[in-house]
Amino acid sequence: MSSRSSSTHQDGKTLQSDLKVSQKRTNLNVKLPAQEKKVELGKKVTLLRGISIIIGTIIGAGIFISPKGILRNTGSVGMSLVVWIACGVLSLFGALSYAELGTCIRKSGGHYTYIMEAFGPQMAFIRLWAELIAIRPAAMAVISLAFGQYILEPLFMPCAIPPMAVKLATTIGITSVMYLNCMSVTWTARIQILLTFSKLLAIIIIIVPGVYLLFKGEAPYPVPEGPN
């Protein structure tokens, strides 16, 4: 009886071990379902491209449009410099405020996130739609009109540029930029780098001779007269 019971016990152990081995083999043969891949945009904006985008955002079209009007309305070079310095100080306050917000609220979203944290979702929603409907289109219209004006000015000098030509150039510029942004991020970033260097070169060409003549005390061009 003892030999039979021992043999039965051993057979039971052997059967259990065989079952475990078969289960392991089955588990190894079963393929786990593939994890769903996340849909993500490819990172194509390098450091140089990012810096050029930021510089292009900071240096807008206003620096090329405003000087003539400021000099005409102030009537003197000294007063126009005072206006520029005052506007620079005001812009510095705004930049420091945004730097403080960016370090305190470490979330993406810009104005929407800051207003959301400070005033709640309703004000953030209103600000977002105001920027989408009014602020951004108005800024883009001003920049595009400046582009159309300056791109056609060498072709029509010394005559005045027809308003319809400026509008057509503006429309072509906006459409081209929109199409390029939709088709290729890489080419958009490359053109942004080219335009950023062009802006910096234009500003250097304006500032360096102006500072030189300022220190020499010369004003070879008359101040534009104000409106009658």
Secondary structure, DSSP 8 states (H G I E B T S, - for coil): -HHHHHHHHHHHHHHHHHHHHHHHHHHHHS----------------HHHHHHHHHHHHS-SHHHHHHHHHHHHH-SHHHHHHHHHHHHHHHHHHHHHHHHHHHHS--S-THHHHHHHHH-HHHHHHHHHHIIIIIHHHHHHHHHHHHHHHHHHHHHTTS---HHHHHHHHHHHHHHHHHHHHH-HHHHHHHHHHHHHHHHHHHHHHHHHHHHHHHHT---S-------
